[in-house]
């Protein structure tokens, strides 16, 4: 005799009783804020502190000095290195001015970088803008592993900055229950092994980041860079999406508090749902048809406007076909029950459409600063 599954899947009919899990998150919203009458710059220093600025200035001057000394014989007469040596070290006020103009470039569009500085006549003691761009550093590159070193990581030059802002994100904000996970592409024309191609993004070529954000506001809670298959291989027998979500939630210390994660079909699976549920964290997301699921859902062909529900303890699957779509969509949720709204659509569909756009909001904010 075939073994009987201890917790089999079974069909459920709406409406199920509403049973919303408790949420133990702290009071949501900004925390550890400056006084209400503080200057706007005080809020900028929350995520880009004076200590970070000092480290940029220190490492930039160190890098520029070493590079000029090492290549002094090969340096041409009108090289930027010569200009840097004559003008002296970068100072904190100069770096603040550099940041001000750099951010302003996202608001005022000009033909070239030089156009932002055409009214600026630098004195003999002020490093020019293009020199700062050339020598800008945050870490001592001599101490970094080389490409043939097993410890080498393509992101090692900017990883300290990423770690710094990740620590700051949750220091100043308590998120609401609903979170969303997705990918974001930061466009670049540079040559790097991390370069990815995503045709659906605004910048089709760039460096991919995994993002955990608050769904309603798009506030970034945690982000991690994707180094590519060579440096970020997926362990055998696991899904990449599952690893990404679990790592983001662990890094942000949000597991076990009743948060609700929304994710698209790249991340969502029954495996991820069960792992999060063990950590008292809930999942709602769309599922690809090739992911493991019971046959009663995989083979279901609901009529337009109808849904088929299935449940295994706290995990619910829903297969729904909209009037405007030829193919049905499958969703998994450990939070919602089989309930239809007034217009006949599953409640889980409306929730997914509402809370899955968090990363898109953060992309719009990032794009506005470019």
C-alpha beads as a LAMMPS data file, in Angstrom:
LAMMPS data file: protein, C-alpha beads

370 atoms
369 bonds

1 atom types
1 bond types

-500.0 500.0 xlo xhi
-500.0 500.0 ylo yhi
-500.0 500.0 zlo zhi

Masses

1 110.0

Atoms # bond

1 1 1 0.000 0.000 0.000
2 1 1 1.141 3.499 -0.826
3 1 1 2.013 5.679 2.129
4 1 1 -0.691 8.188 3.039
5 1 1 0.518 11.785 3.117
6 1 1 0.205 13.017 6.742
7 1 1 -1.020 16.464 5.670
8 1 1 -2.716 16.055 2.293
9 1 1 -3.913 18.859 0.066
10 1 1 -7.692 19.240 -0.163
11 1 1 -10.097 21.475 -2.041
12 1 1 -11.701 24.353 -0.139
13 1 1 -14.650 26.504 -1.114
14 1 1 -15.005 30.189 -0.296
15 1 1 -15.705 31.807 1.988
16 1 1 -13.336 30.513 4.662
17 1 1 -13.340 32.238 8.026
18 1 1 -11.028 35.244 8.229
19 1 1 -8.132 34.521 10.568
20 1 1 -5.463 37.230 10.400
21 1 1 -2.225 36.245 12.195
22 1 1 -0.950 38.591 14.931
23 1 1 1.789 41.109 14.185
24 1 1 4.410 41.772 16.850
25 1 1 6.217 44.560 15.017
26 1 1 7.071 47.731 16.906
27 1 1 5.313 51.040 16.330
28 1 1 5.777 51.667 12.611
29 1 1 7.324 54.746 11.049
30 1 1 10.491 56.851 11.467
31 1 1 12.556 56.403 14.630
32 1 1 15.699 58.013 16.084
33 1 1 14.946 61.189 14.141
34 1 1 16.573 64.639 14.599
35 1 1 14.570 67.362 16.401
36 1 1 11.511 68.623 14.507
37 1 1 13.198 71.985 13.895
38 1 1 16.431 70.422 12.569
39 1 1 17.861 71.590 9.242
40 1 1 17.173 69.382 6.187
41 1 1 20.876 68.480 5.992
42 1 1 20.501 66.659 9.336
43 1 1 18.284 64.071 7.623
44 1 1 20.837 63.599 4.842
45 1 1 23.517 62.881 7.452
46 1 1 21.407 60.023 8.841
47 1 1 22.276 57.799 5.860
48 1 1 25.425 59.625 4.697
49 1 1 27.152 60.509 7.942
50 1 1 30.116 62.801 8.568
51 1 1 32.206 59.753 9.492
52 1 1 31.494 58.249 6.080
53 1 1 32.455 61.514 4.362
54 1 1 35.716 61.620 6.303
55 1 1 36.497 58.060 5.224
56 1 1 35.841 58.934 1.567
57 1 1 38.175 61.940 1.799
58 1 1 40.877 59.954 3.597
59 1 1 40.888 57.021 1.183
60 1 1 40.608 59.239 -1.896
61 1 1 43.676 61.254 -0.877
62 1 1 45.582 58.091 0.009
63 1 1 44.749 56.457 -3.325
64 1 1 45.616 59.591 -5.331
65 1 1 48.961 60.025 -3.563
66 1 1 50.011 56.399 -4.073
67 1 1 48.916 56.381 -7.715
68 1 1 50.784 59.601 -8.506
69 1 1 53.960 58.354 -6.811
70 1 1 53.870 54.969 -8.528
71 1 1 53.326 56.353 -12.026
72 1 1 55.281 59.608 -11.845
73 1 1 57.668 58.586 -14.639
74 1 1 54.870 57.568 -17.016
75 1 1 52.739 60.644 -16.281
76 1 1 52.320 63.030 -19.197
77 1 1 52.760 66.765 -18.888
78 1 1 49.048 67.691 -18.870
79 1 1 47.763 64.596 -17.073
80 1 1 45.112 64.933 -14.360
81 1 1 47.628 63.404 -11.957
82 1 1 49.865 66.454 -12.434
83 1 1 46.889 68.717 -11.793
84 1 1 46.039 66.854 -8.576
85 1 1 49.628 67.134 -7.315
86 1 1 49.616 70.900 -7.886
87 1 1 46.193 71.528 -6.371
88 1 1 46.715 69.593 -3.151
89 1 1 44.528 67.263 -1.088
90 1 1 40.779 66.883 -1.192
91 1 1 39.071 68.488 1.823
92 1 1 35.760 67.771 3.535
93 1 1 34.091 71.038 2.337
94 1 1 35.205 70.279 -1.230
95 1 1 33.761 66.789 -1.050
96 1 1 30.458 68.161 0.271
97 1 1 30.392 70.567 -2.672
98 1 1 31.097 67.682 -5.016
99 1 1 28.138 65.743 -3.561
100 1 1 25.848 68.781 -3.868
101 1 1 26.580 69.219 -7.559
102 1 1 26.475 65.472 -8.172
103 1 1 22.957 65.169 -6.715
104 1 1 21.868 68.309 -8.546
105 1 1 22.778 66.567 -11.801
106 1 1 19.734 64.364 -11.247
107 1 1 17.468 67.413 -11.196
108 1 1 18.978 69.585 -13.940
109 1 1 19.930 67.870 -17.196
110 1 1 22.842 69.237 -19.232
111 1 1 24.657 68.072 -22.353
112 1 1 27.902 67.018 -20.676
113 1 1 29.537 66.796 -17.255
114 1 1 31.663 69.873 -18.013
115 1 1 28.471 71.953 -18.366
116 1 1 27.805 71.635 -14.648
117 1 1 31.116 73.335 -13.925
118 1 1 31.445 75.891 -16.714
119 1 1 31.091 78.834 -14.308
120 1 1 33.523 77.402 -11.807
121 1 1 37.132 78.577 -11.887
122 1 1 39.058 76.383 -9.444
123 1 1 41.919 77.952 -7.566
124 1 1 45.307 76.353 -7.451
125 1 1 44.388 74.716 -4.118
126 1 1 41.096 73.080 -5.175
127 1 1 40.933 69.635 -6.864
128 1 1 38.647 69.766 -9.876
129 1 1 35.459 67.741 -10.291
130 1 1 36.840 65.304 -12.852
131 1 1 39.822 64.548 -10.621
132 1 1 37.531 63.682 -7.727
133 1 1 35.644 61.306 -10.013
134 1 1 38.897 59.673 -11.094
135 1 1 40.398 59.223 -7.618
136 1 1 37.239 58.712 -5.513
137 1 1 37.684 55.689 -3.228
138 1 1 36.261 54.309 0.004
139 1 1 38.570 51.345 0.672
140 1 1 42.294 50.697 0.478
141 1 1 42.553 48.781 -2.797
142 1 1 46.001 47.438 -1.878
143 1 1 44.415 45.393 0.897
144 1 1 41.709 43.909 -1.332
145 1 1 42.044 40.348 -2.718
146 1 1 43.180 40.111 -6.337
147 1 1 41.141 38.481 -9.111
148 1 1 42.924 35.142 -8.811
149 1 1 42.394 35.053 -5.023
150 1 1 39.555 32.730 -3.834
151 1 1 38.406 35.537 -1.504
152 1 1 37.964 37.997 -4.387
153 1 1 34.493 39.508 -4.828
154 1 1 33.569 41.830 -7.730
155 1 1 31.728 44.173 -5.341
156 1 1 34.541 44.530 -2.823
157 1 1 35.213 48.179 -3.688
158 1 1 31.694 49.374 -2.872
159 1 1 30.566 46.620 -0.462
160 1 1 31.595 48.678 2.622
161 1 1 29.232 51.447 1.482
162 1 1 26.436 48.912 0.892
163 1 1 26.960 47.390 4.350
164 1 1 26.978 50.871 5.882
165 1 1 23.612 51.945 4.432
166 1 1 22.059 48.536 5.202
167 1 1 22.895 49.108 8.873
168 1 1 21.327 52.555 8.710
169 1 1 18.097 51.565 6.933
170 1 1 16.526 49.830 9.940
171 1 1 18.092 52.129 12.514
172 1 1 15.806 54.954 11.468
173 1 1 12.605 53.199 10.405
174 1 1 10.239 50.516 11.685
175 1 1 8.423 48.984 8.689
176 1 1 4.773 48.021 8.458
177 1 1 3.815 44.368 8.261
178 1 1 3.675 44.177 4.427
179 1 1 7.074 43.819 2.734
180 1 1 7.984 43.023 -0.862
181 1 1 11.025 41.397 -2.443
182 1 1 12.159 41.912 -6.011
183 1 1 15.158 42.711 -8.170
184 1 1 16.397 46.160 -9.158
185 1 1 18.884 47.054 -11.868
186 1 1 21.321 49.944 -11.438
187 1 1 22.383 50.942 -14.928
188 1 1 26.085 51.132 -15.743
189 1 1 28.305 51.369 -18.805
190 1 1 31.277 49.958 -16.929
191 1 1 32.851 46.589 -17.628
192 1 1 32.234 44.183 -14.777
193 1 1 31.568 40.493 -14.278
194 1 1 28.421 41.508 -12.368
195 1 1 26.801 42.990 -15.495
196 1 1 23.267 41.670 -16.068
197 1 1 20.748 42.108 -18.878
198 1 1 17.083 42.583 -17.936
199 1 1 15.045 43.864 -20.906
200 1 1 12.058 44.840 -18.737
201 1 1 14.060 47.363 -16.699
202 1 1 14.630 51.029 -17.549
203 1 1 18.387 50.441 -17.861
204 1 1 18.618 47.108 -19.615
205 1 1 22.277 46.562 -18.677
206 1 1 23.518 47.054 -15.149
207 1 1 24.312 45.601 -11.744
208 1 1 21.435 43.665 -10.190
209 1 1 20.430 44.161 -6.578
210 1 1 18.057 42.057 -4.509
211 1 1 15.751 44.436 -2.627
212 1 1 13.630 44.062 0.499
213 1 1 11.350 47.086 0.861
214 1 1 8.244 48.231 2.704
215 1 1 5.408 47.647 0.276
216 1 1 3.386 50.816 0.847
217 1 1 6.181 53.410 0.786
218 1 1 8.961 51.635 -1.135
219 1 1 11.385 52.380 1.734
220 1 1 14.440 50.154 1.320
221 1 1 15.076 47.904 4.319
222 1 1 17.860 45.697 2.975
223 1 1 19.651 45.247 -0.325
224 1 1 22.293 42.887 -1.615
225 1 1 24.235 42.797 -4.867
226 1 1 24.107 39.823 -7.216
227 1 1 27.618 38.865 -8.302
228 1 1 26.596 36.351 -10.977
229 1 1 26.543 32.563 -11.120
230 1 1 30.298 32.267 -10.675
231 1 1 30.449 34.111 -7.348
232 1 1 26.879 33.487 -6.099
233 1 1 26.147 29.860 -6.998
234 1 1 22.857 28.356 -5.845
235 1 1 23.341 25.350 -3.512
236 1 1 22.247 22.040 -5.011
237 1 1 18.632 21.152 -4.352
238 1 1 17.553 24.699 -3.507
239 1 1 16.011 27.576 -5.430
240 1 1 17.850 30.855 -5.879
241 1 1 14.727 32.841 -5.037
242 1 1 14.322 31.020 -1.730
243 1 1 17.925 31.730 -0.749
244 1 1 17.598 35.409 -1.655
245 1 1 14.449 35.974 0.408
246 1 1 15.728 34.078 3.449
247 1 1 19.087 35.909 3.363
248 1 1 17.420 39.331 3.102
249 1 1 15.062 38.589 5.987
250 1 1 17.859 37.210 8.168
251 1 1 20.162 40.137 7.421
252 1 1 17.446 42.621 8.375
253 1 1 16.571 40.675 11.547
254 1 1 12.854 40.631 10.650
255 1 1 12.156 36.902 10.966
256 1 1 9.902 35.685 13.757
257 1 1 7.954 38.941 14.110
258 1 1 4.908 38.241 11.953
259 1 1 5.917 40.145 8.825
260 1 1 4.199 39.385 5.513
261 1 1 6.394 39.091 2.397
262 1 1 5.024 39.594 -1.128
263 1 1 7.067 38.163 -4.010
264 1 1 6.671 37.406 -7.701
265 1 1 7.003 34.041 -9.426
266 1 1 10.824 34.103 -9.458
267 1 1 10.916 33.910 -5.657
268 1 1 7.623 32.357 -4.530
269 1 1 7.364 28.598 -4.034
270 1 1 5.928 26.107 -1.586
271 1 1 9.426 25.529 -0.270
272 1 1 9.884 29.234 0.542
273 1 1 6.407 29.413 2.076
274 1 1 7.196 26.539 4.462
275 1 1 10.620 27.949 5.411
276 1 1 9.189 31.375 6.202
277 1 1 6.254 29.885 8.095
278 1 1 8.655 28.039 10.391
279 1 1 10.065 31.481 11.215
280 1 1 6.569 32.910 11.833
281 1 1 6.793 34.958 8.650
282 1 1 4.114 34.857 5.958
283 1 1 4.301 34.742 2.173
284 1 1 2.004 35.721 -0.663
285 1 1 3.137 35.482 -4.264
286 1 1 2.535 34.211 -7.764
287 1 1 3.916 30.804 -8.729
288 1 1 5.334 29.445 -11.965
289 1 1 3.468 26.472 -13.401
290 1 1 6.629 24.320 -13.353
291 1 1 7.020 24.661 -9.578
292 1 1 5.946 21.721 -7.375
293 1 1 2.251 21.932 -6.489
294 1 1 -0.683 19.522 -6.097
295 1 1 -2.247 18.212 -9.315
296 1 1 -5.679 19.563 -8.340
297 1 1 -4.232 23.066 -8.780
298 1 1 -1.777 22.413 -11.601
299 1 1 -4.468 20.779 -13.770
300 1 1 -7.271 23.162 -12.807
301 1 1 -8.848 25.091 -15.695
302 1 1 -11.195 27.599 -14.057
303 1 1 -13.699 29.493 -16.163
304 1 1 -13.211 33.233 -16.657
305 1 1 -13.858 35.052 -13.398
306 1 1 -13.672 31.856 -11.292
307 1 1 -11.089 30.545 -8.834
308 1 1 -10.043 27.130 -7.524
309 1 1 -8.663 26.895 -3.977
310 1 1 -6.609 24.213 -2.268
311 1 1 -5.176 24.048 1.242
312 1 1 -2.574 22.155 3.251
313 1 1 -2.794 23.295 6.865
314 1 1 -1.855 27.018 6.808
315 1 1 -0.724 27.100 3.167
316 1 1 -3.327 28.023 0.563
317 1 1 -3.058 27.805 -3.224
318 1 1 -5.349 29.719 -5.550
319 1 1 -5.717 29.349 -9.313
320 1 1 -7.690 32.159 -10.871
321 1 1 -8.493 33.231 -14.421
322 1 1 -9.403 36.835 -15.047
323 1 1 -11.912 37.832 -17.722
324 1 1 -9.159 39.642 -19.633
325 1 1 -6.638 36.770 -19.577
326 1 1 -6.502 33.520 -21.508
327 1 1 -4.312 31.721 -18.995
328 1 1 -4.967 31.369 -15.258
329 1 1 -2.561 32.614 -12.599
330 1 1 -1.486 30.599 -9.549
331 1 1 -0.826 32.154 -6.157
332 1 1 0.456 30.791 -2.859
333 1 1 -0.316 32.381 0.488
334 1 1 0.210 31.439 4.109
335 1 1 -1.640 34.573 5.244
336 1 1 -4.926 34.795 3.326
337 1 1 -7.864 32.415 3.285
338 1 1 -10.186 31.428 0.445
339 1 1 -12.325 34.555 0.322
340 1 1 -13.730 36.348 -2.703
341 1 1 -14.313 40.088 -2.798
342 1 1 -17.531 41.795 -3.858
343 1 1 -16.476 41.795 -7.528
344 1 1 -15.840 38.037 -7.408
345 1 1 -12.029 38.159 -7.454
346 1 1 -10.047 36.318 -4.790
347 1 1 -8.982 38.531 -1.910
348 1 1 -5.411 37.286 -2.313
349 1 1 -5.315 38.692 -5.872
350 1 1 -6.273 42.179 -4.712
351 1 1 -3.718 42.077 -1.896
352 1 1 -0.937 40.970 -4.242
353 1 1 -1.715 43.744 -6.725
354 1 1 -1.719 46.280 -3.877
355 1 1 1.437 45.327 -2.016
356 1 1 3.783 43.941 -4.691
357 1 1 4.756 47.347 -6.110
358 1 1 7.141 48.372 -3.319
359 1 1 10.356 47.757 -5.267
360 1 1 8.938 49.634 -8.250
361 1 1 8.415 52.617 -5.937
362 1 1 12.031 52.430 -4.781
363 1 1 13.175 52.179 -8.430
364 1 1 11.281 55.383 -9.199
365 1 1 12.987 57.131 -6.287
366 1 1 16.409 55.919 -7.419
367 1 1 15.663 56.929 -11.001
368 1 1 14.672 60.429 -9.881
369 1 1 18.127 60.938 -8.368
370 1 1 20.065 59.862 -11.451

Bonds

1 1 1 2
2 1 2 3
3 1 3 4
4 1 4 5
5 1 5 6
6 1 6 7
7 1 7 8
8 1 8 9
9 1 9 10
10 1 10 11
11 1 11 12
12 1 12 13
13 1 13 14
14 1 14 15
15 1 15 16
16 1 16 17
17 1 17 18
18 1 18 19
19 1 19 20
20 1 20 21
21 1 21 22
22 1 22 23
23 1 23 24
24 1 24 25
25 1 25 26
26 1 26 27
27 1 27 28
28 1 28 29
29 1 29 30
30 1 30 31
31 1 31 32
32 1 32 33
33 1 33 34
34 1 34 35
35 1 35 36
36 1 36 37
37 1 37 38
38 1 38 39
39 1 39 40
40 1 40 41
41 1 41 42
42 1 42 43
43 1 43 44
44 1 44 45
45 1 45 46
46 1 46 47
47 1 47 48
48 1 48 49
49 1 49 50
50 1 50 51
51 1 51 52
52 1 52 53
53 1 53 54
54 1 54 55
55 1 55 56
56 1 56 57
57 1 57 58
58 1 58 59
59 1 59 60
60 1 60 61
61 1 61 62
62 1 62 63
63 1 63 64
64 1 64 65
65 1 65 66
66 1 66 67
67 1 67 68
68 1 68 69
69 1 69 70
70 1 70 71
71 1 71 72
72 1 72 73
73 1 73 74
74 1 74 75
75 1 75 76
76 1 76 77
77 1 77 78
78 1 78 79
79 1 79 80
80 1 80 81
81 1 81 82
82 1 82 83
83 1 83 84
84 1 84 85
85 1 85 86
86 1 86 87
87 1 87 88
88 1 88 89
89 1 89 90
90 1 90 91
91 1 91 92
92 1 92 93
93 1 93 94
94 1 94 95
95 1 95 96
96 1 96 97
97 1 97 98
98 1 98 99
99 1 99 100
100 1 100 101
101 1 101 102
102 1 102 103
103 1 103 104
104 1 104 105
105 1 105 106
106 1 106 107
107 1 107 108
108 1 108 109
109 1 109 110
110 1 110 111
111 1 111 112
112 1 112 113
113 1 113 114
114 1 114 115
115 1 115 116
116 1 116 117
117 1 117 118
118 1 118 119
119 1 119 120
120 1 120 121
121 1 121 122
122 1 122 123
123 1 123 124
124 1 124 125
125 1 125 126
126 1 126 127
127 1 127 128
128 1 128 129
129 1 129 130
130 1 130 131
131 1 131 132
132 1 132 133
133 1 133 134
134 1 134 135
135 1 135 136
136 1 136 137
137 1 137 138
138 1 138 139
139 1 139 140
140 1 140 141
141 1 141 142
142 1 142 143
143 1 143 144
144 1 144 145
145 1 145 146
146 1 146 147
147 1 147 148
148 1 148 149
149 1 149 150
150 1 150 151
151 1 151 152
152 1 152 153
153 1 153 154
154 1 154 155
155 1 155 156
156 1 156 157
157 1 157 158
158 1 158 159
159 1 159 160
160 1 160 161
161 1 161 162
162 1 162 163
163 1 163 164
164 1 164 165
165 1 165 166
166 1 166 167
167 1 167 168
168 1 168 169
169 1 169 170
170 1 170 171
171 1 171 172
172 1 172 173
173 1 173 174
174 1 174 175
175 1 175 176
176 1 176 177
177 1 177 178
178 1 178 179
179 1 179 180
180 1 180 181
181 1 181 182
182 1 182 183
183 1 183 184
184 1 184 185
185 1 185 186
186 1 186 187
187 1 187 188
188 1 188 189
189 1 189 190
190 1 190 191
191 1 191 192
192 1 192 193
193 1 193 194
194 1 194 195
195 1 195 196
196 1 196 197
197 1 197 198
198 1 198 199
199 1 199 200
200 1 200 201
201 1 201 202
202 1 202 203
203 1 203 204
204 1 204 205
205 1 205 206
206 1 206 207
207 1 207 208
208 1 208 209
209 1 209 210
210 1 210 211
211 1 211 212
212 1 212 213
213 1 213 214
214 1 214 215
215 1 215 216
216 1 216 217
217 1 217 218
218 1 218 219
219 1 219 220
220 1 220 221
221 1 221 222
222 1 222 223
223 1 223 224
224 1 224 225
225 1 225 226
226 1 226 227
227 1 227 228
228 1 228 229
229 1 229 230
230 1 230 231
231 1 231 232
232 1 232 233
233 1 233 234
234 1 234 235
235 1 235 236
236 1 236 237
237 1 237 238
238 1 238 239
239 1 239 240
240 1 240 241
241 1 241 242
242 1 242 243
243 1 243 244
244 1 244 245
245 1 245 246
246 1 246 247
247 1 247 248
248 1 248 249
249 1 249 250
250 1 250 251
251 1 251 252
252 1 252 253
253 1 253 254
254 1 254 255
255 1 255 256
256 1 256 257
257 1 257 258
258 1 258 259
259 1 259 260
260 1 260 261
261 1 261 262
262 1 262 263
263 1 263 264
264 1 264 265
265 1 265 266
266 1 266 267
267 1 267 268
268 1 268 269
269 1 269 270
270 1 270 271
271 1 271 272
272 1 272 273
273 1 273 274
274 1 274 275
275 1 275 276
276 1 276 277
277 1 277 278
278 1 278 279
279 1 279 280
280 1 280 281
281 1 281 282
282 1 282 283
283 1 283 284
284 1 284 285
285 1 285 286
286 1 286 287
287 1 287 288
288 1 288 289
289 1 289 290
290 1 290 291
291 1 291 292
292 1 292 293
293 1 293 294
294 1 294 295
295 1 295 296
296 1 296 297
297 1 297 298
298 1 298 299
299 1 299 300
300 1 300 301
301 1 301 302
302 1 302 303
303 1 303 304
304 1 304 305
305 1 305 306
306 1 306 307
307 1 307 308
308 1 308 309
309 1 309 310
310 1 310 311
311 1 311 312
312 1 312 313
313 1 313 314
314 1 314 315
315 1 315 316
316 1 316 317
317 1 317 318
318 1 318 319
319 1 319 320
320 1 320 321
321 1 321 322
322 1 322 323
323 1 323 324
324 1 324 325
325 1 325 326
326 1 326 327
327 1 327 328
328 1 328 329
329 1 329 330
330 1 330 331
331 1 331 332
332 1 332 333
333 1 333 334
334 1 334 335
335 1 335 336
336 1 336 337
337 1 337 338
338 1 338 339
339 1 339 340
340 1 340 341
341 1 341 342
342 1 342 343
343 1 343 344
344 1 344 345
345 1 345 346
346 1 346 347
347 1 347 348
348 1 348 349
349 1 349 350
350 1 350 351
351 1 351 352
352 1 352 353
353 1 353 354
354 1 354 355
355 1 355 356
356 1 356 357
357 1 357 358
358 1 358 359
359 1 359 360
360 1 360 361
361 1 361 362
362 1 362 363
363 1 363 364
364 1 364 365
365 1 365 366
366 1 366 367
367 1 367 368
368 1 368 369
369 1 369 370
